[in-house]
Amino acid sequence: MRMASSTPSTIRFAIWGPIERDDVPGLSDRVCGLLRHSGATLALCDVTGVGADAVTVDALARLQLAARRHQCLIRLRGASQELSGLIAFMGLEDVLAP
């Protein structure tokens, strides 16, 4: 008999902005705590309404790096065309894929 695992393989969370440079460590700490406690391998991050600027892209890239340390992958949901374009312009479309 196989028992179902209580650990989800996918979690969902949302971030909103504007994101200031001083917000990045706290945001990273909160997401890492969520990942550590969930054991998820995939995290869907809703970024609907998040601004398209370098600080936001940096924060998202740092979140992806932190997630990988927890054997998790973050996928963005609801990214604006401007945010997606900036991610591509910065050469991070493979790191921050939808």
Backbone as CSV, one residue per row, in Angstrom:
resi,resn,N_x,N_y,N_z,CA_x,CA_y,CA_z,C_x,C_y,C_z
1,MET,0.840,-1.177,0.000,0.000,0.000,0.000,0.887,1.242,0.000
2,ARG,0.609,2.162,-0.880,1.375,3.391,-0.997,0.622,4.526,-0.329
3,MET,1.300,5.255,0.520,0.669,6.368,1.215,0.955,7.663,0.460
4,ALA,-0.022,8.506,0.417,0.141,9.793,-0.246,1.012,10.703,0.609
5,SER,1.868,11.439,-0.051,2.730,12.377,0.650,1.948,13.635,1.000
6,SER,2.202,14.171,2.184,1.540,15.408,2.573,2.309,16.624,2.080
7,THR,3.471,16.417,1.465,4.287,17.502,0.954,3.852,17.829,-0.475
8,PRO,3.433,19.078,-0.705,3.028,19.437,-2.064,4.238,19.561,-2.975
9,SER,4.042,19.248,-4.239,5.136,19.408,-5.187,5.112,20.803,-5.812
10,THR,3.982,21.501,-5.713,3.858,22.847,-6.253,3.212,23.750,-5.215
11,ILE,3.783,24.935,-5.063,3.169,25.948,-4.207,2.956,27.206,-5.030
12,ARG,2.118,28.072,-4.523,1.840,29.345,-5.185,1.992,30.467,-4.163
13,PHE,2.567,31.569,-4.626,2.644,32.761,-3.797,2.661,33.978,-4.710
14,ALA,2.422,35.127,-4.140,2.386,36.365,-4.919,3.321,37.383,-4.279
15,ILE,3.892,38.212,-5.113,4.628,39.369,-4.631,4.035,40.585,-5.321
16,TRP,4.212,41.728,-4.708,3.686,42.950,-5.298,4.714,44.041,-5.091
17,GLY,4.528,45.121,-5.753,5.522,46.180,-5.715,4.908,47.517,-5.410
18,PRO,5.696,48.517,-5.461,7.057,48.462,-5.983,8.004,47.765,-5.002
19,ILE,9.024,47.138,-5.552,10.048,46.483,-4.750,11.240,47.434,-4.677
20,GLU,11.613,47.766,-3.468,12.778,48.617,-3.232,13.977,47.725,-2.913
21,ARG,15.158,48.212,-3.156,16.366,47.423,-2.896,16.404,46.923,-1.450
22,ASP,15.974,47.735,-0.497,15.962,47.336,0.914,14.961,46.224,1.211
23,ASP,13.991,45.996,0.308,12.979,44.949,0.490,13.504,43.558,0.142
24,VAL,14.570,43.489,-0.643,15.029,42.216,-1.209,15.417,41.188,-0.144
25,PRO,16.212,41.540,0.875,16.561,40.513,1.872,15.345,39.930,2.591
26,GLY,14.409,40.767,2.992,13.209,40.282,3.673,12.340,39.426,2.770
27,LEU,12.209,39.832,1.516,11.446,39.051,0.552,12.086,37.687,0.364
28,SER,13.386,37.674,0.225,14.110,36.413,0.063,13.945,35.524,1.293
29,ASP,14.042,36.096,2.478,13.867,35.324,3.714,12.478,34.692,3.787
30,ARG,11.451,35.474,3.436,10.079,34.949,3.492,9.859,33.821,2.490
31,VAL,10.352,34.004,1.265,10.193,32.964,0.243,10.989,31.718,0.612
32,CYS,12.205,31.900,1.112,13.009,30.732,1.534,12.309,29.971,2.658
33,GLY,11.715,30.692,3.596,10.976,30.027,4.665,9.805,29.232,4.119
34,LEU,9.097,29.812,3.167,7.981,29.119,2.532,8.460,27.852,1.827
35,LEU,9.542,27.955,1.091,10.076,26.805,0.356,10.585,25.726,1.311
36,ARG,11.275,26.155,2.342,11.838,25.210,3.311,10.730,24.394,3.983
37,HIS,9.641,25.051,4.332,8.561,24.364,5.037,7.642,23.571,4.119
38,SER,7.595,23.940,2.839,6.685,23.255,1.921,7.306,22.017,1.293
39,GLY,8.613,22.048,1.057,9.264,20.952,0.355,8.901,20.902,-1.124
40,ALA,8.318,21.973,-1.641,7.881,22.019,-3.040,9.067,21.990,-3.995
41,THR,8.835,21.438,-5.165,9.851,21.442,-6.221,9.548,22.489,-7.291
42,LEU,8.342,23.036,-7.269,7.931,24.079,-8.197,7.153,25.131,-7.430
43,ALA,7.509,26.404,-7.658,6.813,27.515,-7.028,6.309,28.447,-8.120
44,LEU,5.018,28.686,-8.143,4.413,29.604,-9.096,4.282,30.952,-8.413
45,CYS,4.988,31.940,-8.937,5.056,33.266,-8.327,4.229,34.249,-9.147
46,ASP,3.134,34.716,-8.575,2.269,35.687,-9.240,2.896,37.071,-9.106
47,VAL,3.235,37.661,-10.240,3.846,38.989,-10.252,2.922,40.003,-10.935
48,THR,1.641,39.714,-10.974,0.675,40.624,-11.570,0.780,41.987,-10.892
49,GLY,0.975,43.011,-11.669,1.042,44.359,-11.131,2.398,44.779,-10.608
50,VAL,3.393,43.896,-10.654,4.742,44.263,-10.211,5.382,45.109,-11.301
51,GLY,6.021,46.167,-10.915,6.646,47.072,-11.867,7.805,46.439,-12.615
52,ALA,8.113,47.025,-13.752,9.228,46.547,-14.582,10.408,47.481,-14.374
53,ASP,11.298,47.080,-13.467,12.511,47.855,-13.243,13.635,46.908,-12.843
54,ALA,14.852,47.427,-12.830,16.024,46.596,-12.567,16.005,45.984,-11.166
55,VAL,15.489,46.703,-10.180,15.440,46.173,-8.820,14.502,44.966,-8.760
56,THR,13.381,45.046,-9.433,12.437,43.927,-9.456,13.054,42.706,-10.119
57,VAL,13.705,42.902,-11.256,14.328,41.774,-11.955,15.443,41.179,-11.090
58,ASP,16.219,42.025,-10.439,17.264,41.538,-9.545,16.657,40.722,-8.406
59,ALA,15.584,41.220,-7.819,14.921,40.495,-6.728,14.408,39.138,-7.203
60,LEU,13.802,39.096,-8.378,13.279,37.835,-8.909,14.403,36.850,-9.211
61,ALA,15.503,37.344,-9.748,16.650,36.470,-10.030,17.230,35.915,-8.728
62,ARG,17.294,36.741,-7.692,17.786,36.283,-6.390,16.844,35.243,-5.779
63,LEU,15.537,35.443,-5.974,14.573,34.451,-5.484,14.768,33.119,-6.198
64,GLN,15.018,33.179,-7.501,15.240,31.950,-8.260,16.489,31.225,-7.747
65,LEU,17.542,31.973,-7.488,18.772,31.381,-6.972,18.522,30.734,-5.601
66,ALA,17.809,31.433,-4.740,17.488,30.888,-3.418,16.624,29.636,-3.543
67,ALA,15.682,29.659,-4.464,14.808,28.496,-4.666,15.616,27.287,-5.114
68,ARG,16.561,27.499,-5.982,17.399,26.386,-6.460,18.191,25.757,-5.322
69,ARG,18.548,26.560,-4.337,19.238,26.013,-3.159,18.329,25.071,-2.372
70,HIS,17.029,25.228,-2.563,16.034,24.363,-1.907,15.480,23.320,-2.877
71,GLN,16.210,23.065,-3.980,15.795,22.120,-5.019,14.401,22.457,-5.557
72,CYS,14.163,23.745,-5.745,12.874,24.223,-6.240,13.129,25.148,-7.431
73,LEU,12.134,25.269,-8.285,12.196,26.141,-9.450,11.022,27.103,-9.385
74,ILE,11.287,28.380,-9.584,10.230,29.395,-9.588,9.843,29.700,-11.027
75,ARG,8.553,29.724,-11.283,8.007,30.137,-12.573,7.110,31.338,-12.322
76,LEU,7.253,32.366,-13.151,6.477,33.588,-12.992,5.113,33.449,-13.645
77,ARG,4.131,34.039,-13.020,2.765,34.084,-13.551,2.294,35.533,-13.535
78,GLY,1.641,35.955,-14.600,1.050,37.284,-14.651,2.032,38.410,-14.912
79,ALA,3.205,38.101,-15.440,4.191,39.159,-15.728,3.688,40.036,-16.869
80,SER,3.840,41.335,-16.704,3.452,42.269,-17.765,4.413,42.121,-18.940
81,GLN,3.995,42.642,-20.075,4.878,42.624,-21.252,6.143,43.416,-20.970
82,GLU,6.007,44.509,-20.209,7.166,45.324,-19.880,8.162,44.547,-19.013
83,LEU,7.650,43.832,-18.004,8.526,43.050,-17.136,9.168,41.905,-17.920
84,SER,8.391,41.217,-18.715,8.938,40.128,-19.536,9.994,40.646,-20.501
85,GLY,9.739,41.820,-21.098,10.697,42.425,-22.020,11.990,42.817,-21.322
86,LEU,11.877,43.359,-20.110,13.070,43.744,-19.364,13.879,42.512,-18.951
87,ILE,13.186,41.462,-18.551,13.863,40.204,-18.209,14.643,39.695,-19.424
88,ALA,14.028,39.728,-20.585,14.699,39.284,-21.812,15.871,40.204,-22.155
89,PHE,15.657,41.514,-22.034,16.708,42.481,-22.333,17.929,42.263,-21.445
90,MET,17.688,41.873,-20.196,18.782,41.645,-19.248,19.392,40.250,-19.404
91,GLY,18.877,39.469,-20.368,19.437,38.150,-20.646,19.063,37.089,-19.625
92,LEU,17.947,37.282,-18.939,17.540,36.372,-17.881,16.282,35.557,-18.211
93,GLU,15.910,35.529,-19.467,14.677,34.804,-19.823,14.769,33.316,-19.546
94,ASP,15.973,32.733,-19.576,16.117,31.313,-19.242,16.067,31.101,-17.734
95,VAL,16.426,32.108,-16.962,16.420,32.009,-15.500,15.031,32.288,-14.953
96,LEU,14.342,33.269,-15.529,13.027,33.696,-15.049,11.953,33.413,-16.078
97,ALA,11.833,32.169,-16.449,10.856,31.765,-17.476,9.447,31.770,-16.903
98,PRO,8.474,32.045,-17.763,7.069,31.965,-17.319,6.629,30.521,-17.128
